[in-house]
């Protein structure tokens, strides 16, 4: 019942001294300025003073001079000069290196396009849009769409011989500068998510009243599946509800992702996919299907606090603002080719609001237009879900239940409950259901025959083994109502018995190929043979984590020297001893509540003389260190 505190004294490594300046702790992807400021390593030696003390530009290599184009002449100062200004009788280079020398020598080179006089003798040049070949006389077309930095067109670039042209996607019009595209059609709409005086959130649309709802860090609309998504950085969850749902203070919603989310912040959607940023200990930008499937890390390097993200589906790019590094970054939607715009004072979203919302704090601001939401067919219309239907990357829908309910089948839900007992039972079709207590059924797909089972009340997770699956698997009953099933521990043969240490999460089991007692971590990454010596045919293992005790049944061999026995030990395998030898076929081991008595059944028709009539044995004289 009390609270324990642990103080750790960590010795410094030789040669190191304790820090007293309390500078900001930079991540591996960041450079620490002399002042203690953290910036992205991509900003180091880029020609800009990103550190306040300018220490990021110290000890940098001398920048290389710009390479002159095929229609330019390079002066002695490394500057570039148009070929028409060379040998014209005027010193256009700062050092005068464009005049004199062999300027009077006639052009006699077989140039494919241009021959001009230079102080070094006749030279070949190319018209703009071409590059001089390695032979020094021929000219080849330059693909400006691929080579020019920054990209010359805002949307589509078409390379042509010696030049290029820009084009726009449907719904856009090319502006007079022939490079940028302007949206056409209906006028744009603005939306803002507001928090007023700490009383929760509100959604404000142009020409609409505000709609009171729940507090969130960011919201996003799935215009295809007709769902509303939001992030909750406090609880570390990504949630969803109907877009046209009725909000009565406690709306029906589902948790799409939870567990290992580290302070999710910004969220954006495209048809069937969602992207979000996390600003916790490991800042990153992730991607998943709208149902939480196919989750992967998109960007994890060069990030500080990625507080806002946006998509440009036309250019296939994702953009983000970083409040810690004072920058705006971009990358392709597969996470490649990242770039940054730096030296921004504070790249946060700002809102211009009507008078009635002047006191509100703007959490999210967005400009919307029909061209930014491409149309797509909604597979959920044909799915027939009883409640929520979430889109996934396979362009299909998946039914999802509100919190407090679980799927009974692929489309319908049943009320959620807290299991107090778990039964593993082979029921024939004519079974009399009245003999069972009140229960719920969880049909398991692709399962041949269950052989072992245990349940974690804390994690709401069912651990089970199938006859031929080769794995111990976990079925987690989430608060969102979803049944999440995954493989946890690979095993050899059929699992005869398994037991869960609900304190540490470790899993103990016995399989048909080996008589050993094995243990693995809850994620299955580390496996250990705990007890093997003197075991012949183990069939059952049970745990009592509160007292660190473990007991198991070994049926032995047919010879008298290795008969059936029940043994107990500490859960680390120490202090092993034989508890009982007088049962012929002991099965079904179970501890009493306090771990002081052990119960079992005996399949044998005859009871060994001296065996306890009640099928139990006291353990009060056997203790393990806890």
HELIX and SHEET records of a PDB file:
HELIX    1   1 UNK A   41  UNK A   43  5                                   3    
HELIX    2   2 UNK A   55  UNK A   57  5                                   3    
HELIX    3   3 UNK A   83  UNK A   85  5                                   3    
HELIX    4   4 UNK A  144  UNK A  147  1                                   4    
HELIX    5   5 UNK A  355  UNK A  357  5                                   3    
HELIX    6   6 UNK A  370  UNK A  372  5                                   3    
HELIX    7   7 UNK A  379  UNK A  382  5                                   4    
HELIX    8   8 UNK A  433  UNK A  435  5                                   3    
HELIX    9   9 UNK A  545  UNK A  547  5                                   3    
HELIX   10  10 UNK A  560  UNK A  562  5                                   3    
SHEET    1   A 2 UNK A  30  UNK A  32  0                                        
SHEET    2   A 2 UNK A  38  UNK A  40 -1                                        
SHEET    1   B 2 UNK A  72  UNK A  74  0                                        
SHEET    2   B 2 UNK A  80  UNK A  82 -1                                        
SHEET    1   C 2 UNK A 114  UNK A 116  0                                        
SHEET    2   C 2 UNK A 123  UNK A 125 -1                                        
SHEET    1   D 2 UNK A 130  UNK A 132  0                                        
SHEET    2   D 2 UNK A 139  UNK A 141 -1                                        
SHEET    1   E 2 UNK A 156  UNK A 160  0                                        
SHEET    2   E 2 UNK A 163  UNK A 167 -1                                        
SHEET    1   F 2 UNK A 172  UNK A 174  0                                        
SHEET    2   F 2 UNK A 181  UNK A 183 -1                                        
SHEET    1   G 4 UNK A 211  UNK A 212  0                                        
SHEET    2   G 4 UNK A 201  UNK A 205 -1                                        
SHEET    3   G 4 UNK A 189  UNK A 195 -1                                        
SHEET    4   G 4 UNK A 361  UNK A 368 -1                                        
SHEET    1   H 4 UNK A 218  UNK A 222  0                                        
SHEET    2   H 4 UNK A 227  UNK A 232 -1                                        
SHEET    3   H 4 UNK A 237  UNK A 242 -1                                        
SHEET    4   H 4 UNK A 253  UNK A 257 -1                                        
SHEET    1   I 4 UNK A 264  UNK A 270  0                                        
SHEET    2   I 4 UNK A 273  UNK A 278 -1                                        
SHEET    3   I 4 UNK A 284  UNK A 289 -1                                        
SHEET    4   I 4 UNK A 296  UNK A 299 -1                                        
SHEET    1   J 4 UNK A 306  UNK A 312  0                                        
SHEET    2   J 4 UNK A 317  UNK A 322 -1                                        
SHEET    3   J 4 UNK A 327  UNK A 332 -1                                        
SHEET    4   J 4 UNK A 339  UNK A 341 -1                                        
SHEET    1   K 2 UNK A 388  UNK A 391  0                                        
SHEET    2   K 2 UNK A 397  UNK A 400 -1                                        
SHEET    1   L 2 UNK A 405  UNK A 407  0                                        
SHEET    2   L 2 UNK A 413  UNK A 415 -1                                        
SHEET    1   M 4 UNK A 450  UNK A 456  0                                        
SHEET    2   M 4 UNK A 461  UNK A 466 -1                                        
SHEET    3   M 4 UNK A 471  UNK A 477 -1                                        
SHEET    4   M 4 UNK A 483  UNK A 490 -1                                        
SHEET    1   N 4 UNK A 495  UNK A 500  0                                        
SHEET    2   N 4 UNK A 507  UNK A 511 -1                                        
SHEET    3   N 4 UNK A 517  UNK A 520 -1                                        
SHEET    4   N 4 UNK A 527  UNK A 531 -1                                        
SHEET    1   O 4 UNK A 538  UNK A 544  0                                        
SHEET    2   O 4 UNK A 549  UNK A 554 -1                                        
SHEET    3   O 4 UNK A 565  UNK A 570 -1                                        
SHEET    4   O 4 UNK A 577  UNK A 580 -1                                        
SHEET    1   P 3 UNK A 586  UNK A 591  0                                        
SHEET    2   P 3 UNK A 597  UNK A 602 -1                                        
SHEET    3   P 3 UNK A 616  UNK A 618 -1                                        
END                                                                             
